[in-house]
Amino acid sequence: MTWINFPYQGANALTALMFVILFLFFFKIDREMPVVTKTLTERRKAECEALGIPYVSPQEQQRAEIMEQQKKAEANRVKELREKCEKKGLDCEEENRKYLEKQAKEKARKAKQKEKNS
């Protein structure tokens, strides 16, 4: 009878025990992650100091890359707009102004909606 009962009750108990051990391990990682991140940041700062270059945090790097990509996208948009205006004989400055006004209205609408939801 023991061999018949084990698959029904013992296997469930072993599975539960396995999950408890796994969850404890992963929760331990979550508790230690800030310490690990701080240690890695300090090491990176020390390496940069040794090489004589300024340290830039990953968040600052990401922000700078996003800004650079936005500038390139804007430059490409203006270039394409000028080409389009030349082909159609439109006033490029007027078309650009219309586009920027439309973007400003959209941004204001989103800000108002975000404020309303908050």
N, CA and C atoms as an extended XYZ file, in Angstrom:
354
Properties=species:S:1:pos:R:3:atomname:S:1:resname:S:1:resid:I:1 pbc="F F F"
N         0.821       -1.200        0.000 N   MET     1
C         0.000        0.000        0.000 CA  MET     1
C         0.866        1.265        0.000 C   MET     1
N         2.025        1.176        0.657 N   THR     2
C         2.912        2.337        0.703 CA  THR     2
C         3.352        2.740       -0.701 C   THR     2
N         3.653        1.789       -1.527 N   TRP     3
C         4.104        2.091       -2.887 CA  TRP     3
C         2.992        2.678       -3.737 C   TRP     3
N         1.778        2.423       -3.416 N   ILE     4
C         0.653        3.012       -4.151 CA  ILE     4
C         0.383        4.426       -3.644 C   ILE     4
N         0.467        4.639       -2.342 N   ASN     5
C         0.205        5.966       -1.772 CA  ASN     5
C         1.311        6.978       -2.094 C   ASN     5
N         2.537        6.547       -2.239 N   PHE     6
C         3.642        7.493       -2.466 CA  PHE     6
C         3.446        8.366       -3.711 C   PHE     6
N         3.091        7.815       -4.878 N   PRO     7
C         2.898        8.703       -6.035 CA  PRO     7
C         1.815        9.752       -5.819 C   PRO     7
N         0.809        9.458       -5.026 N   TYR     8
C        -0.278       10.413       -4.818 CA  TYR     8
C         0.053       11.460       -3.762 C   TYR     8
N         0.693       11.069       -2.699 N   GLN     9
C         0.946       12.003       -1.609 CA  GLN     9
C         2.408       12.416       -1.537 C   GLN     9
N         3.320       11.491       -1.678 N   GLY    10
C         4.745       11.788       -1.549 CA  GLY    10
C         5.272       12.636       -2.687 C   GLY    10
N         4.812       12.353       -3.903 N   ALA    11
C         5.286       13.142       -5.049 CA  ALA    11
C         4.845       14.587       -4.919 C   ALA    11
N         3.637       14.826       -4.441 N   ASN    12
C         3.162       16.201       -4.229 CA  ASN    12
C         3.989       16.901       -3.158 C   ASN    12
N         4.306       16.176       -2.114 N   ALA    13
C         5.119       16.766       -1.037 CA  ALA    13
C         6.518       17.103       -1.552 C   ALA    13
N         7.115       16.223       -2.334 N   LEU    14
C         8.447       16.499       -2.891 CA  LEU    14
C         8.416       17.686       -3.855 C   LEU    14
N         7.391       17.761       -4.654 N   THR    15
C         7.258       18.895       -5.586 CA  THR    15
C         7.116       20.195       -4.804 C   THR    15
N         6.306       20.192       -3.777 N   ALA    16
C         6.127       21.390       -2.954 CA  ALA    16
C         7.437       21.791       -2.298 C   ALA    16
N         8.176       20.826       -1.796 N   LEU    17
C         9.467       21.107       -1.175 CA  LEU    17
C        10.440       21.703       -2.192 C   LEU    17
N        10.438       21.162       -3.407 N   MET    18
C        11.308       21.681       -4.467 CA  MET    18
C        10.972       23.140       -4.782 C   MET    18
N         9.678       23.462       -4.864 N   PHE    19
C         9.278       24.836       -5.142 CA  PHE    19
C         9.649       25.775       -4.007 C   PHE    19
N         9.522       25.351       -2.791 N   VAL    20
C         9.903       26.172       -1.638 CA  VAL    20
C        11.391       26.501       -1.710 C   VAL    20
N        12.214       25.511       -2.016 N   ILE    21
C        13.661       25.740       -2.113 CA  ILE    21
C        13.976       26.702       -3.255 C   ILE    21
N        13.333       26.523       -4.410 N   LEU    22
C        13.568       27.418       -5.546 CA  LEU    22
C        13.158       28.846       -5.222 C   LEU    22
N        11.984       29.024       -4.614 N   PHE    23
C        11.525       30.369       -4.298 CA  PHE    23
C        12.443       31.043       -3.285 C   PHE    23
N        12.910       30.298       -2.314 N   LEU    24
C        13.835       30.884       -1.339 CA  LEU    24
C        15.118       31.330       -2.023 C   LEU    24
N        15.599       30.535       -2.972 N   PHE    25
C        16.815       30.901       -3.694 CA  PHE    25
C        16.606       32.172       -4.504 C   PHE    25
N        15.504       32.259       -5.226 N   PHE    26
C        15.266       33.448       -6.058 CA  PHE    26
C        14.986       34.681       -5.222 C   PHE    26
N        14.292       34.534       -4.115 N   PHE    27
C        14.050       35.684       -3.267 CA  PHE    27
C        15.349       36.172       -2.638 C   PHE    27
N        16.277       35.289       -2.397 N   LYS    28
C        17.571       35.677       -1.878 CA  LYS    28
C        18.298       36.556       -2.900 C   LYS    28
N        18.182       36.205       -4.157 N   ILE    29
C        18.806       37.012       -5.212 CA  ILE    29
C        18.199       38.408       -5.233 C   ILE    29
N        16.900       38.510       -5.101 N   ASP    30
C        16.254       39.814       -5.085 CA  ASP    30
C        16.731       40.672       -3.922 C   ASP    30
N        16.975       40.056       -2.787 N   ARG    31
C        17.452       40.827       -1.637 CA  ARG    31
C        18.890       41.290       -1.831 C   ARG    31
N        19.697       40.499       -2.511 N   GLU    32
C        21.111       40.828       -2.667 CA  GLU    32
C        21.408       41.686       -3.897 C   GLU    32
N        20.470       41.844       -4.800 N   MET    33
C        20.723       42.556       -6.051 CA  MET    33
C        21.190       44.004       -5.853 C   MET    33
N        20.620       44.796       -4.932 N   PRO    34
C        21.127       46.162       -4.744 CA  PRO    34
C        22.600       46.195       -4.334 C   PRO    34
N        23.017       45.275       -3.496 N   VAL    35
C        24.416       45.227       -3.057 CA  VAL    35
C        25.319       44.884       -4.242 C   VAL    35
N        24.898       43.928       -5.044 N   VAL    36
C        25.682       43.526       -6.216 CA  VAL    36
C        25.787       44.687       -7.199 C   VAL    36
N        24.684       45.369       -7.443 N   THR    37
C        24.682       46.507       -8.359 CA  THR    37
C        25.615       47.611       -7.871 C   THR    37
N        25.565       47.902       -6.573 N   LYS    38
C        26.424       48.939       -6.005 CA  LYS    38
C        27.902       48.558       -6.147 C   LYS    38
N        28.228       47.300       -5.886 N   THR    39
C        29.608       46.824       -6.007 CA  THR    39
C        30.105       46.943       -7.444 C   THR    39
N        29.279       46.541       -8.391 N   LEU    40
C        29.671       46.632       -9.808 CA  LEU    40
C        29.863       48.077      -10.243 C   LEU    40
N        29.006       48.959       -9.760 N   THR    41
C        29.135       50.381      -10.095 CA  THR    41
C        30.435       50.947       -9.529 C   THR    41
N        30.760       50.598       -8.294 N   GLU    42
C        32.005       51.080       -7.686 CA  GLU    42
C        33.222       50.563       -8.452 C   GLU    42
N        33.179       49.304       -8.873 N   ARG    43
C        34.290       48.746       -9.661 CA  ARG    43
C        34.440       49.497      -10.979 C   ARG    43
N        33.335       49.763      -11.631 N   ARG    44
C        33.378       50.463      -12.922 CA  ARG    44
C        33.933       51.882      -12.745 C   ARG    44
N        33.534       52.561      -11.668 N   LYS    45
C        34.062       53.901      -11.394 CA  LYS    45
C        35.569       53.850      -11.174 C   LYS    45
N        36.038       52.849      -10.428 N   ALA    46
C        37.469       52.706      -10.165 CA  ALA    46
C        38.230       52.431      -11.464 C   ALA    46
N        37.676       51.594      -12.326 N   GLU    47
C        38.315       51.315      -13.612 CA  GLU    47
C        38.418       52.581      -14.460 C   GLU    47
N        37.359       53.368      -14.475 N   CYS    48
C        37.368       54.608      -15.249 CA  CYS    48
C        38.389       55.595      -14.686 C   CYS    48
N        38.473       55.690      -13.367 N   GLU    49
C        39.464       56.570      -12.751 CA  GLU    49
C        40.880       56.137      -13.104 C   GLU    49
N        41.125       54.822      -13.095 N   ALA    50
C        42.455       54.299      -13.419 CA  ALA    50
C        42.829       54.601      -14.866 C   ALA    50
N        41.838       54.575      -15.749 N   LEU    51
C        42.094       54.872      -17.159 CA  LEU    51
C        42.089       56.364      -17.443 C   LEU    51
N        41.616       57.158      -16.490 N   GLY    52
C        41.599       58.607      -16.659 CA  GLY    52
C        40.439       59.109      -17.505 C   GLY    52
N        39.370       58.343      -17.571 N   ILE    53
C        38.196       58.773      -18.334 CA  ILE    53
C        37.046       59.014      -17.363 C   ILE    53
N        36.143       59.915      -17.722 N   PRO    54
C        35.019       60.183      -16.809 CA  PRO    54
C        34.039       59.011      -16.801 C   PRO    54
N        33.456       58.743      -15.626 N   TYR    55
C        32.478       57.670      -15.494 CA  TYR    55
C        31.104       58.195      -15.888 C   TYR    55
N        30.434       57.445      -16.735 N   VAL    56
C        29.075       57.779      -17.142 CA  VAL    56
C        28.202       56.581      -16.791 C   VAL    56
N        27.176       56.826      -15.993 N   SER    57
C        26.308       55.724      -15.572 CA  SER    57
C        25.522       55.195      -16.770 C   SER    57
N        25.087       53.944      -16.702 N   PRO    58
C        24.310       53.378      -17.811 CA  PRO    58
C        23.026       54.167      -18.100 C   PRO    58
N        22.392       54.707      -17.052 N   GLN    59
C        21.189       55.497      -17.263 CA  GLN    59
C        21.502       56.771      -18.043 C   GLN    59
N        22.616       57.423      -17.702 N   GLU    60
C        23.011       58.631      -18.411 CA  GLU    60
C        23.389       58.308      -19.858 C   GLU    60
N        24.080       57.200      -20.062 N   GLN    61
C        24.429       56.770      -21.412 CA  GLN    61
C        23.180       56.525      -22.239 C   GLN    61
N        22.222       55.834      -21.659 N   GLN    62
C        20.987       55.533      -22.367 CA  GLN    62
C        20.242       56.826      -22.713 C   GLN    62
N        20.187       57.749      -21.771 N   ARG    63
C        19.516       59.023      -22.008 CA  ARG    63
C        20.194       59.785      -23.142 C   ARG    63
N        21.533       59.792      -23.169 N   ALA    64
C        22.267       60.487      -24.224 CA  ALA    64
C        22.032       59.827      -25.583 C   ALA    64
N        21.994       58.489      -25.611 N   GLU    65
C        21.740       57.781      -26.862 CA  GLU    65
C        20.338       58.069      -27.392 C   GLU    65
N        19.368       58.123      -26.494 N   ILE    66
C        18.000       58.426      -26.905 CA  ILE    66
C        17.916       59.829      -27.476 C   ILE    66
N        18.565       60.777      -26.818 N   MET    67
C        18.561       62.155      -27.316 CA  MET    67
C        19.217       62.235      -28.700 C   MET    67
N        20.325       61.527      -28.880 N   GLU    68
C        21.006       61.515      -30.170 CA  GLU    68
C        20.109       60.913      -31.253 C   GLU    68
N        19.425       59.828      -30.931 N   GLN    69
C        18.523       59.200      -31.893 CA  GLN    69
C        17.364       60.132      -32.246 C   GLN    69
N        16.856       60.861      -31.254 N   GLN    70
C        15.766       61.800      -31.514 CA  GLN    70
C        16.230       62.939      -32.417 C   GLN    70
N        17.461       63.421      -32.203 N   LYS    71
C        18.000       64.485      -33.062 CA  LYS    71
C        18.150       64.003      -34.494 C   LYS    71
N        18.666       62.768      -34.662 N   LYS    72
C        18.812       62.210      -36.005 CA  LYS    72
C        17.456       62.027      -36.678 C   LYS    72
N        16.485       61.547      -35.913 N   ALA    73
C        15.144       61.350      -36.469 CA  ALA    73
C        14.539       62.679      -36.895 C   ALA    73
N        14.729       63.718      -36.097 N   GLU    74
C        14.208       65.041      -36.444 CA  GLU    74
C        14.901       65.582      -37.685 C   GLU    74
N        16.223       65.403      -37.772 N   ALA    75
C        16.958       65.867      -38.951 CA  ALA    75
C        16.478       65.125      -40.204 C   ALA    75
N        16.249       63.819      -40.089 N   ASN    76
C        15.736       63.052      -41.228 CA  ASN    76
C        14.330       63.497      -41.615 C   ASN    76
N        13.498       63.789      -40.613 N   ARG    77
C        12.135       64.248      -40.890 CA  ARG    77
C        12.152       65.565      -41.650 C   ARG    77
N        12.994       66.492      -41.217 N   VAL    78
C        13.086       67.796      -41.882 CA  VAL    78
C        13.615       67.626      -43.306 C   VAL    78
N        14.610       66.765      -43.474 N   LYS    79
C        15.173       66.517      -44.809 CA  LYS    79
C        14.106       65.946      -45.742 C   LYS    79
N        13.352       64.950      -45.261 N   GLU    80
C        12.299       64.364      -46.081 CA  GLU    80
C        11.196       65.364      -46.375 C   GLU    80
N        10.877       66.217      -45.397 N   LEU    81
C         9.858       67.240      -45.605 CA  LEU    81
C        10.294       68.224      -46.686 C   LEU    81
N        11.565       68.618      -46.655 N   ARG    82
C        12.057       69.549      -47.679 CA  ARG    82
C        12.009       68.928      -49.070 C   ARG    82
N        12.384       67.660      -49.161 N   GLU    83
C        12.318       66.978      -50.454 CA  GLU    83
C        10.877       66.897      -50.950 C   GLU    83
N         9.965       66.586      -50.050 N   LYS    84
C         8.549       66.499      -50.401 CA  LYS    84
C         8.014       67.855      -50.852 C   LYS    84
N         8.385       68.898      -50.128 N   CYS    85
C         7.914       70.243      -50.465 CA  CYS    85
C         8.476       70.712      -51.808 C   CYS    85
N         9.734       70.350      -52.094 N   GLU    86
C        10.323       70.725      -53.379 CA  GLU    86
C         9.581       70.053      -54.534 C   GLU    86
N         9.231       68.788      -54.355 N   LYS    87
C         8.516       68.052      -55.398 CA  LYS    87
C         7.115       68.612      -55.627 C   LYS    87
N         6.418       68.966      -54.530 N   LYS    88
C         5.033       69.427      -54.640 CA  LYS    88
C         4.911       70.941      -54.751 C   LYS    88
N         6.001       71.662      -54.575 N   GLY    89
C         5.974       73.112      -54.664 CA  GLY    89
C         5.321       73.771      -53.455 C   GLY    89
N         5.451       73.187      -52.299 N   LEU    90
C         4.868       73.731      -51.073 CA  LEU    90
C         5.906       74.545      -50.300 C   LEU    90
N         5.408       75.366      -49.365 N   ASP    91
C         6.289       76.134      -48.488 CA  ASP    91
C         6.753       75.226      -47.346 C   ASP    91
N         8.024       74.950      -47.299 N   CYS    92
C         8.579       74.010      -46.321 CA  CYS    92
C         8.418       74.526      -44.894 C   CYS    92
N         8.644       75.809      -44.684 N   GLU    93
C         8.537       76.376      -43.334 CA  GLU    93
C         7.104       76.296      -42.818 C   GLU    93
N         6.149       76.551      -43.684 N   GLU    94
C         4.740       76.488      -43.306 CA  GLU    94
C         4.337       75.050      -42.949 C   GLU    94
N         4.768       74.095      -43.747 N   GLU    95
C         4.458       72.688      -43.488 CA  GLU    95
C         5.110       72.212      -42.184 C   GLU    95
N         6.327       72.649      -41.942 N   ASN    96
C         7.031       72.286      -40.709 CA  ASN    96
C         6.314       72.886      -39.499 C   ASN    96
N         5.868       74.128      -39.619 N   ARG    97
C         5.153       74.784      -38.532 CA  ARG    97
C         3.852       74.035      -38.225 C   ARG    97
N         3.135       73.614      -39.252 N   LYS    98
C         1.897       72.857      -39.061 CA  LYS    98
C         2.177       71.546      -38.322 C   LYS    98
N         3.226       70.880      -38.738 N   TYR    99
C         3.579       69.607      -38.104 CA  TYR    99
C         3.925       69.815      -36.632 C   TYR    99
N         4.734       70.829      -36.338 N   LEU   100
C         5.138       71.088      -34.957 CA  LEU   100
C         3.947       71.478      -34.088 C   LEU   100
N         3.008       72.256      -34.647 N   GLU   101
C         1.803       72.610      -33.895 CA  GLU   101
C         0.964       71.370      -33.593 C   GLU   101
N         0.854       70.494      -34.575 N   LYS   102
C         0.104       69.259      -34.381 CA  LYS   102
C         0.745       68.411      -33.289 C   LYS   102
N         2.079       68.316      -33.291 N   GLN   103
C         2.789       67.559      -32.265 CA  GLN   103
C         2.589       68.179      -30.881 C   GLN   103
N         2.607       69.523      -30.803 N   ALA   104
C         2.425       70.211      -29.524 CA  ALA   104
C         1.019       69.947      -28.978 C   ALA   104
N         0.012       69.975      -29.848 N   LYS   105
C        -1.356       69.693      -29.417 CA  LYS   105
C        -1.470       68.258      -28.919 C   LYS   105
N        -0.864       67.331      -29.628 N   GLU   106
C        -0.903       65.926      -29.233 CA  GLU   106
C        -0.223       65.727      -27.876 C   GLU   106
N         0.911       66.383      -27.673 N   LYS   107
C         1.630       66.271      -26.401 CA  LYS   107
C         0.803       66.863      -25.263 C   LYS   107
N         0.136       68.000      -25.519 N   ALA   108
C        -0.702       68.623      -24.498 CA  ALA   108
C        -1.896       67.731      -24.170 C   ALA   108
N        -2.479       67.099      -25.182 N   ARG   109
C        -3.613       66.209      -24.971 CA  ARG   109
C        -3.199       65.009      -24.118 C   ARG   109
N        -2.029       64.436      -24.432 N   LYS   110
C        -1.538       63.289      -23.656 CA  LYS   110
C        -1.231       63.688      -22.218 C   LYS   110
N        -0.657       64.872      -22.018 N   ALA   111
C        -0.348       65.341      -20.667 CA  ALA   111
C        -1.638       65.549      -19.871 C   ALA   111
N        -2.658       66.112      -20.524 N   LYS   112
C        -3.938       66.328      -19.854 CA  LYS   112
C        -4.581       64.997      -19.499 C   LYS   112
N        -4.503       64.028      -20.418 N   GLN   113
C        -5.074       62.713      -20.167 CA  GLN   113
C        -4.313       62.006      -19.027 C   GLN   113
N        -3.005       62.133      -19.015 N   LYS   114
C        -2.200       61.524      -17.960 CA  LYS   114
C        -2.528       62.154      -16.609 C   LYS   114
N        -2.711       63.471      -16.604 N   GLU   115
C        -3.069       64.175      -15.368 CA  GLU   115
C        -4.451       63.748      -14.893 C   GLU   115
N        -5.358       63.554      -15.837 N   LYS   116
C        -6.714       63.137      -15.492 CA  LYS   116
C        -6.713       61.731      -14.900 C   LYS   116
N        -5.885       60.832      -15.448 N   ASN   117
C        -5.803       59.456      -14.963 CA  ASN   117
C        -5.103       59.346      -13.619 C   ASN   117
N        -4.241       60.292      -13.304 N   SER   118
C        -3.491       60.225      -12.032 CA  SER   118
C        -4.274       60.654      -10.855 C   SER   118
